[in-house]
Amino acid sequence: MGHFLTHNVWWVPIYGLIGALVTLPWSTGIVRRTGPRPAAYFNLLMTIIGVIHGSIAFQTVLHQEPELINVYWLQAADLQLSFSLQISAVSVGAMELVAGLSLLAQIFALGYMEKDWALARFFALMGFFEGAMGGLALSNSLFLSYAFLEMLTVSTYLLVGFWYAQPLVVTAARDAFLTKRVGDVLLLMGVVTLGALAGSLNFPDLYEWTDEANLPPLTANLLGLALIAGPIGKCAQFPLHLWLDEAMEGPNPASILRNSVVVGVGAYVLIKVQPILNLSPLALQTLIVVGTVTAIGASLVSLAQIDIKRALSHSTSAYLGLVLIAVGTQWTGYALILLLTHAIAKALLFMSVGSVITTTSTQDLTEMGGLGSRMPATTTAFLVGSASLVGILPLGSFWAFQQGVDTFWYDRPALVVVLLLVNGLTALNLTRVFRLVFLGEPQPKTRRAPEVNWLMAVPMVSLSIVNLLVPVIMYRLSLLPDWEYINTKGLILLVISGLIGFGIGSKIYLQKAWSRSLQFHWRFLQDLLGYDFYIDRIYRVTVVLLVEKLSQLNAWIDRYLVDGLVNFVGLAAIFSGQGLKYSASGQSQFYVFTILLGLSAFGLWIIWPILNSLGFLNF
């Protein structure tokens, strides 16, 4: 039974897509008598089946060699187009992580969106989300991976714009879609080029081609930069990082998946193409630089956010920056561990944030306070999620950071500083958010805030337990290092960086009466970080302005040159016709004479060279 389910584990992503398709009659309004809940229940049932199927398959695949499944989708003469699926512990584990978090997020959504009129549409999009991510986890083909990335782009656009009656939501969905499209177009160029060079887009074939490829440096660098552009956009990395901040306008249950696993799929694709990136040292170095800039910059920006979801979303970009650094330094194993621990911890944090938003009806941190005694389950979940995200022994992210410190300690000590800095800044930010939300005096919107209902509390408590068990899971999967090989100095520095962050976060003065400091230098720094280093404004006066001027120039050329030439020909015909109509006498013999005269002139023009060559015109 286990081997049968393992061989057919590719059905797990299809379960989510089936759930999305079946809920269409409810989400489109065709079925109204029953309300939207049956659609949500069916989609939830499909996810439960997928989790059970994936769990059994994962237990089986741990004890066997990876299996490849080739699917031929077009065969004509000598042309055979196929895509490949890989069934291994990593791919099935990633798929099971997606399915498990999707299940908890959907149960959470039943309570969070119980009164939303578009509940069925939301669950259809969540099923689409889940199917695309699960398929990408199993994909062993660059072409198929690109297709699933495009599905995620579309579903992100639809989920961010879910409450489309709000103008700000529509703008956010459009900006998020267009920002990700920039990276997608560049990735498509790389996919097409790589297919032409290698003759196949299946990863095993690409790896064999890479071992023998001898590309010119310019070609290799352009190919590598194109391949990393799409994942950089998906991971919300500089300079394509602004979309994740905009995406916080969507429903919080979607943000649970988006900030935990959706942004990670771009890094997962990067890990897959990493052997190909070895052809381009420039691409690898670009990953390190982009990851470093994003990790430090996003960690700093998160400190100045007063929107609770945005304060946590920037830390998502920061942690994905560390993953890019790991891929750029060719430590893909460390990258996978960081993705695992971050996804579980960040999902729990966004569940607790969703609970706070539900009971207070606000996302403004300055309007919160005193929720610790009123929402004990939510408070505990936030504490567990924060401890799991920061390097606190013995929780999950500690082991991820510890492996990073050990990896870079001797060869790249500067990257160790980056890891410690991100850990400290994350601890500082989470402490700041915790104090503003759960400590202090209750505010008008928090004085009567109750604990959330059981539909939201059960997945939150369950995920809290999972976060506490992550070290045990890592031990069972042989992901923990042996104590004798641990760098003691690095371990001490890691703990100290987290303690410094917690200490500063617990001591700094937090203002609630106003959001801006009265001192100019602090106000300037606060605005600089709060507005994300003014990157959106820089884009507006550079890239956006350039595109706008080029569009205006193109419109002018099209209107006055292209259309002007066409209109001139038409007007010339009209004017000539108007002029000729006055020369018409109405006498048929005159028309015959004119025709004969024209034919004679035409004939003379034709035979003139012949007469000249025969000497008849020599006088």
C-alpha positions in Angstrom: 0.0 0.0 0.0 2.8 2.4 0.9 4.7 1.8 -2.3 1.5 2.3 -4.3 0.8 5.6 -2.7 4.4 6.6 -3.1 4.5 5.9 -6.8 1.2 7.9 -7.2 2.2 10.7 -4.8 1.8 13.1 -7.8 -1.9 12.9 -7.0 -1.4 15.0 -3.9 -1.2 18.4 -5.8 -4.1 17.3 -7.9 -6.3 16.9 -4.8 -6.0 20.7 -4.2 -6.8 21.5 -7.9 -9.8 19.2 -7.7 -11.0 21.0 -4.7 -10.6 24.3 -6.5 -12.5 23.1 -9.5 -15.4 21.6 -7.5 -15.9 24.8 -5.6 -16.3 26.9 -8.8 -20.1 26.6 -8.8 -20.2 28.2 -5.4 -17.5 30.7 -6.0 -19.1 31.9 -9.2 -22.5 32.2 -7.7 -24.2 29.4 -9.6 -25.1 27.6 -6.4 -26.5 29.9 -3.7 -29.1 28.0 -1.7 -26.6 26.1 0.4 -24.3 29.0 1.1 -20.5 28.9 0.5 -19.6 26.6 3.4 -20.1 23.3 1.5 -17.4 24.5 -1.0 -15.1 25.2 1.9 -15.7 21.8 3.5 -15.1 19.9 0.2 -11.8 21.8 -0.4 -10.8 21.1 3.2 -11.6 17.4 2.6 -9.4 17.3 -0.4 -6.5 18.8 1.5 -7.0 16.3 4.4 -6.8 13.4 1.8 -3.7 15.0 0.4 -2.0 15.3 3.8 -2.7 11.7 4.6 -1.5 10.5 1.2 1.6 12.6 1.4 2.4 11.5 5.0 2.3 7.8 4.1 4.4 8.4 1.0 6.9 10.4 3.0 7.3 7.6 5.5 7.9 5.1 2.6 10.3 7.3 0.5 12.6 7.8 3.5 13.8 4.3 3.1 14.2 4.0 -0.7 16.1 5.6 -3.5 14.7 8.6 -5.4 12.4 7.7 -8.2 12.0 9.6 -11.5 8.7 9.7 -13.5 8.9 10.9 -17.1 5.6 12.1 -18.7 5.6 12.5 -22.5 3.1 15.2 -23.3 3.9 15.6 -27.0 5.3 13.0 -29.5 5.5 13.8 -33.2 8.0 12.1 -35.6 11.4 12.7 -34.0 10.1 15.3 -31.6 9.5 14.1 -28.0 8.6 16.7 -25.3 8.4 15.5 -21.7 8.6 16.7 -18.2 10.0 14.9 -15.2 8.8 14.4 -11.6 11.1 13.4 -8.8 9.9 11.3 -5.8 12.5 11.7 -3.1 12.6 12.5 0.6 13.2 16.2 -0.2 10.5 16.7 -2.8 7.8 14.7 -1.0 8.8 16.4 2.3 8.5 19.8 0.7 5.1 18.8 -0.7 3.9 17.5 2.6 5.0 20.7 4.3 2.9 22.7 1.8 -0.1 20.4 2.3 0.1 20.5 6.1 0.4 24.2 6.4 -2.4 24.6 3.8 -4.6 22.4 5.9 -4.0 24.4 9.1 -4.4 27.7 7.2 -7.8 26.6 5.7 -9.1 25.5 9.1 -8.0 28.9 10.4 -9.8 30.6 7.5 -13.1 28.9 8.5 -13.1 31.0 11.6 -11.3 34.1 10.3 -13.6 34.5 7.3 -16.8 32.9 8.6 -18.9 35.9 7.6 -17.2 36.7 4.3 -19.6 36.6 1.4 -16.8 35.2 -0.9 -15.7 32.3 1.3 -16.1 29.8 -1.6 -13.9 31.9 -3.9 -11.3 32.2 -1.2 -11.1 28.4 -0.7 -11.0 27.8 -4.5 -8.0 30.1 -4.7 -6.4 28.4 -1.7 -6.8 25.0 -3.4 -5.2 26.5 -6.5 -2.4 27.8 -4.4 -1.8 24.4 -2.8 -1.9 22.5 -6.0 0.7 24.8 -7.7 3.1 24.7 -4.8 2.8 20.9 -4.4 3.3 20.4 -8.1 6.4 22.6 -8.0 7.8 20.6 -5.1 7.6 17.4 -7.1 8.7 19.0 -10.4 12.0 17.8 -11.9 11.7 19.9 -15.0 12.6 23.6 -15.4 9.7 24.0 -17.9 7.2 22.5 -15.5 8.6 24.6 -12.6 8.2 27.7 -14.6 4.6 26.8 -15.4 3.8 26.3 -11.7 5.6 29.6 -10.8 3.2 31.3 -13.3 0.2 29.7 -11.6 1.5 31.1 -8.3 1.8 34.5 -9.8 -1.8 34.4 -11.0 -3.1 33.1 -7.7 -1.1 35.7 -5.7 -2.7 38.4 -7.9 -6.2 37.0 -7.2 -5.7 36.5 -3.5 -4.1 39.9 -2.9 -7.0 41.5 -4.8 -9.6 39.3 -3.1 -11.4 42.3 -1.5 -11.5 44.1 -4.9 -14.2 46.6 -3.8 -11.4 48.5 -2.0 -9.3 50.7 -4.3 -6.1 50.2 -2.3 -6.5 46.4 -2.6 -6.8 46.7 -6.4 -3.7 48.9 -6.6 -1.8 46.5 -4.4 -2.8 43.4 -6.5 -1.8 45.2 -9.7 1.6 46.3 -8.3 2.4 42.9 -6.9 1.5 41.2 -10.2 3.6 43.6 -12.3 6.6 43.5 -10.0 6.7 39.7 -10.2 6.2 39.7 -13.9 9.5 41.5 -14.4 11.3 38.6 -12.9 9.1 36.0 -14.7 9.8 37.5 -18.1 13.6 37.4 -17.5 13.3 33.8 -16.2 11.3 32.9 -19.4 14.2 34.2 -21.5 16.6 32.0 -19.5 14.3 28.9 -19.9 14.0 29.4 -23.6 17.8 30.0 -24.0 18.7 27.0 -21.9 16.3 24.7 -23.8 17.9 25.8 -27.1 21.4 25.2 -25.7 20.9 22.0 -23.8 18.1 20.4 -25.9 16.1 19.5 -22.8 14.6 21.2 -19.7 14.5 18.2 -17.4 16.9 18.7 -14.5 18.8 15.4 -14.9 19.5 16.2 -18.5 20.5 19.8 -17.6 22.9 18.6 -15.0 24.6 16.2 -17.5 24.8 19.1 -20.1 26.3 21.4 -17.4 29.2 19.0 -16.8 30.2 19.2 -20.5 29.1 22.7 -21.4 31.7 25.2 -22.5 29.8 28.5 -22.9 31.4 31.9 -23.6 31.6 34.0 -20.4 29.1 36.5 -21.7 26.6 33.8 -22.6 27.0 32.0 -19.3 26.6 35.2 -17.2 23.5 36.4 -19.1 22.0 32.9 -18.8 22.8 32.8 -15.0 21.3 36.2 -14.4 18.2 35.4 -16.3 17.7 32.2 -14.3 18.0 33.9 -10.9 15.8 36.9 -11.9 12.5 35.0 -11.5 13.3 33.4 -8.1 14.6 36.8 -6.8 11.2 38.3 -7.6 9.3 35.3 -6.1 11.4 35.5 -2.9 10.7 39.3 -2.6 14.4 40.2 -2.8 15.9 43.6 -3.7 15.1 45.2 -6.1 11.9 43.2 -6.7 10.8 43.1 -3.1 8.1 45.7 -2.8 5.3 43.3 -3.9 5.3 41.4 -0.6 4.6 44.6 1.3 1.7 45.3 -1.0 0.5 41.7 -0.7 -0.4 42.3 3.0 -3.7 43.8 1.7 -5.0 40.3 1.1 -6.8 38.1 3.7 -4.6 36.9 6.6 -5.1 33.2 6.0 -3.5 33.7 2.5 -0.7 35.6 4.1 0.0 32.6 6.3 0.9 30.5 3.3 2.4 33.4 1.4 4.9 34.3 4.1 5.8 30.8 5.0 6.0 28.6 1.8 4.9 30.7 -1.2 8.0 33.0 -1.1 10.1 29.9 -0.5 9.2 28.2 -3.8 11.4 30.7 -5.6 14.3 29.7 -3.4 13.4 26.0 -4.0 13.7 26.6 -7.8 17.1 28.3 -7.2 18.3 25.2 -5.3 17.2 23.1 -8.3 19.1 25.2 -10.8 22.2 25.8 -8.6 24.4 23.3 -10.6 23.6 25.3 -13.7 24.5 28.5 -12.0 28.0 27.1 -11.4 28.6 28.1 -15.1 28.3 31.7 -14.1 30.4 33.0 -11.1 28.7 36.4 -11.7 25.3 34.9 -11.0 26.4 33.3 -7.8 28.1 36.5 -6.6 24.9 38.4 -7.5 22.9 36.0 -5.3 25.2 36.7 -2.3 25.1 40.5 -2.8 21.3 40.6 -3.3 20.7 38.3 -0.4 23.0 40.3 1.9 21.4 43.7 1.0 17.9 42.3 1.4 18.7 40.5 4.6 20.1 43.5 6.4 17.9 46.1 4.7 14.6 44.3 5.3 15.6 43.6 8.9 16.1 47.3 9.5 12.9 48.3 7.6 10.8 46.0 9.8 11.8 48.0 12.9 10.0 51.1 11.7 6.7 49.5 10.6 3.5 50.2 12.5 1.4 47.8 10.5 1.6 44.4 12.3 1.6 42.4 9.1 4.2 44.5 7.4 6.4 44.4 10.4 6.6 40.6 10.0 6.5 40.4 6.2 9.8 42.3 5.9 11.5 39.7 8.1 10.3 37.1 5.6 12.3 38.9 2.9 15.3 39.0 5.3 15.3 35.3 5.9 14.9 34.5 2.2 17.9 36.7 1.7 19.9 34.3 3.9 18.6 31.5 1.7 19.9 33.3 -1.4 23.3 33.6 0.4 23.3 29.9 1.0 22.6 29.1 -2.6 25.1 31.6 -3.8 27.8 29.9 -1.7 26.6 26.5 -3.0 25.4 25.3 0.4 22.0 24.0 -0.7 21.6 21.7 2.3 21.7 24.7 4.6 19.3 26.6 2.4 16.7 23.7 2.7 17.0 23.6 6.5 16.5 27.4 6.7 13.5 27.2 4.5 12.0 24.4 6.7 12.4 26.1 10.0 11.4 29.5 8.7 8.2 28.3 7.1 6.9 26.6 10.2 7.7 29.5 12.6 6.5 32.2 10.3 3.2 30.4 9.7 2.6 30.4 13.4 3.4 34.1 13.8 0.9 35.0 11.1 -1.7 32.9 12.7 -1.3 34.8 15.9 -1.3 38.0 14.0 -4.6 37.0 12.3 -6.1 36.3 15.7 -5.1 39.8 16.9 -6.6 41.4 13.8 -9.8 39.5 14.1 -10.5 40.6 17.7 -9.2 44.2 17.4 -10.3 45.0 13.8 -7.0 46.9 13.3 -3.5 46.3 12.0 -2.0 49.5 13.6 0.4 48.6 16.3 -0.1 52.0 18.0 -3.7 51.1 18.6 -2.9 47.9 20.4 -1.8 46.9 23.8 -2.7 44.8 26.9 -3.8 41.7 24.9 -1.5 39.3 26.8 -4.0 38.7 29.6 -7.0 38.7 27.3 -5.7 36.3 24.6 -3.5 33.7 26.3 -3.5 31.2 23.5 -2.6 33.9 20.9 0.1 35.3 23.2 1.6 31.8 23.7 1.5 31.2 20.0 3.3 34.5 19.2 6.0 33.7 21.9 6.6 30.2 20.5 6.7 31.5 16.9 9.1 34.2 17.8 11.4 31.9 19.8 11.3 29.4 16.9 12.2 32.1 14.3 15.1 33.5 16.3 18.2 31.5 17.2 17.1 30.3 20.6 18.4 26.9 21.8 17.0 24.3 21.1 14.3 25.4 18.7 14.4 25.0 15.0 15.9 28.3 13.7 18.8 28.0 16.2 20.0 24.9 14.4 19.6 26.5 11.0 21.6 29.6 12.1 24.1 27.4 13.8 24.8 25.5 10.6 25.1 28.8 8.8 27.7 30.1 11.3 29.7 26.8 11.1 29.5 26.9 7.3 30.9 30.4 6.9 33.1 30.7 10.0 36.4 30.1 8.3 35.9 30.8 4.6 33.4 33.8 4.7 33.5 35.4 8.2 31.7 38.5 6.8 28.6 36.4 6.1 28.7 35.2 9.8 28.3 38.9 10.7 25.3 39.1 8.4 23.7 36.0 10.1 24.3 37.4 13.6 23.0 40.8 12.6 19.8 39.5 11.1 19.2 37.3 14.1 19.7 40.2 16.5 17.5 42.6 14.5 14.8 40.0 14.1 14.8 39.5 17.9 14.6 43.2 18.4 11.7 43.6 16.0 9.7 40.7 17.5 10.2 42.0 21.0 9.0 45.4 19.9 5.9 44.0 18.3 5.2 41.8 21.4 5.4 44.8 23.7 3.2 46.9 21.6 0.5 44.2 21.1 0.5 42.1 24.2 2.0 44.3 27.0 1.2 47.8 28.3 -2.1 49.4 28.9 -5.1 48.3 27.0 -6.2 50.7 24.2 -9.8 51.5 23.2 -9.8 48.7 20.5 -8.2 46.1 22.9 -10.1 46.6 26.1 -12.8 44.1 25.4 -10.9 41.8 22.9 -11.8 38.2 23.5 -9.8 35.1 22.6 -10.5 33.7 19.2 -13.0 30.9 18.5 -11.9 27.3 18.4 -11.6 27.1 14.6 -8.8 29.6 14.8 -7.4 28.4 18.2 -7.0 24.7 17.2 -4.7 25.2 14.2 -2.7 27.8 16.2 -2.2 25.6 19.2 -1.4 22.6 16.9 1.2 24.6 15.0 2.7 25.8 18.3 3.2 22.1 19.3 4.8 21.4 15.9 7.2 24.3 16.4 8.3 22.9 19.7 8.8 19.5 18.1 10.8 20.8 15.1 14.1 19.8 16.9 12.8 16.3 17.3 11.7 16.1 13.7 15.2 17.4 12.6 16.8 14.7 14.8 14.7 12.0 13.3 15.6 13.2 9.8 19.3 13.3 10.7 19.4 17.1 10.2 21.1 18.0 13.5 24.9 18.1 13.8 26.9 16.1 16.2 27.9 18.1 19.3 31.6 17.4 18.9 31.6 19.2 15.6 29.7 22.3 16.7 31.7 25.5 16.7 31.4 26.7 20.3 32.5 30.3 19.6 29.9 30.6 16.9 27.2 29.1 19.1 28.0 31.6 21.9 27.9 34.5 19.5 24.6 33.3 18.1 23.0 33.2 21.5 24.5 36.6 22.4 23.2 38.2 19.2 19.7 37.0 20.1 19.9 38.2 23.7 21.2 41.6 22.6 18.2 41.9 20.3 15.7 40.9 23.0 17.4 43.2 25.5 17.3 46.3 23.3 13.8 45.5 22.3 12.6 45.3 25.9 14.3 48.5 27.0 13.7 51.0 24.2 11.0 53.5 24.7 8.0 52.9 22.5 5.7 55.9 21.8 2.0 55.4 21.2 0.7 58.9 21.3 2.4 59.6 18.0 4.3 57.6 15.5 7.1 60.1 14.7 9.9 61.2 16.9 10.2 64.9 17.8 14.0 64.8 17.3 15.0 65.5 13.7 17.7 62.9 13.3 15.5 60.1 14.8 12.6 61.3 12.7 14.7 61.2 9.5 15.9 57.6 10.3 12.4 56.5 11.2 11.1 57.9 7.9 14.0 56.4 6.0 13.2 52.9 7.3 9.4 53.3 7.5 9.3 54.2 3.8 11.7 51.3 2.8 14.6 53.6 2.0 12.3 55.5 -0.4 12.8 52.8 -3.0 9.3 53.1 -4.3 9.8 56.9 -4.8 13.2 56.2 -6.5 11.5 53.8 -8.8 8.8 56.4 -9.5 11.3 59.1 -10.6 13.6 56.7 -12.5 12.2 53.5 -13.9 8.5 54.5 -13.9 9.3 58.0 -15.3 11.5 56.5 -18.0 8.8 54.0 -19.1 6.2 56.8 -19.0 8.3 59.1 -21.3 9.1 56.3 -23.7 5.4 55.4 -23.8 4.5 59.0 -24.5 7.2 59.2 -27.3 5.9 55.9 -28.8 2.3 57.3 -28.7 3.4 60.5 -30.4 5.3 58.6 -33.1 2.3 56.3 -33.6 -0.2 59.2 -33.7 1.7 61.8 -35.8 4.2 59.8 -37.9 2.6 56.4 -38.6 -1.0 57.5 -38.5 -0.1 60.8 -40.1 1.5 59.1 -43.1 -1.5 56.8 -43.5 -4.0 59.6 -43.1 -2.0 61.7 -45.6 -2.3 59.0 -48.3 -6.0 58.8 -47.6 -6.5 62.6 -47.7 -4.4 62.8 -50.9 -6.8 60.3 -52.6 -9.8 62.3 -51.4 -8.5 65.6 -52.6 -7.4 64.2 -56.0 -10.8 62.7 -56.4 -12.5 65.9 -55.4 -10.3 67.7 -58.0 -11.0 65.3 -60.8 -14.7 65.3 -60.4 -14.9 68.8 -61.8 -13.1 67.8 -65.0 -15.7 65.2 -65.9 -17.8 66.5 -68.9 -20.3 63.7 -69.0 -19.6 62.9 -72.7 -18.7 59.2 -73.4 -16.5 60.0 -76.4 -14.3 62.1 -74.2 -13.9 59.2 -71.8 -12.9 56.9 -74.6 -10.4 59.4 -75.9 -8.9 59.8 -72.5 -8.5 56.0 -72.1 -6.9 55.7 -75.5 -4.6 58.5 -74.8 -3.5 56.9 -71.5 -3.0 53.5 -73.1 -0.9 55.1 -75.9 1.3 56.9 -73.4 1.7 53.7 -71.4 2.5 51.7 -74.5 5.0 54.3 -75.7 6.7 54.2 -72.3 7.1 50.4 -72.6 8.4 50.3 -76.2 10.6 53.4 -76.0 13.7 51.4 -74.8 13.1 48.8 -77.6 12.9 51.5 -80.3 16.0 53.2 -78.9 18.0 49.9 -78.9 16.9 49.2 -82.6 18.2 52.7 -83.7 14.8 54.1 -84.7 15.4 57.1 -82.4 18.8 58.0 -83.8 18.3 61.2 -85.8 
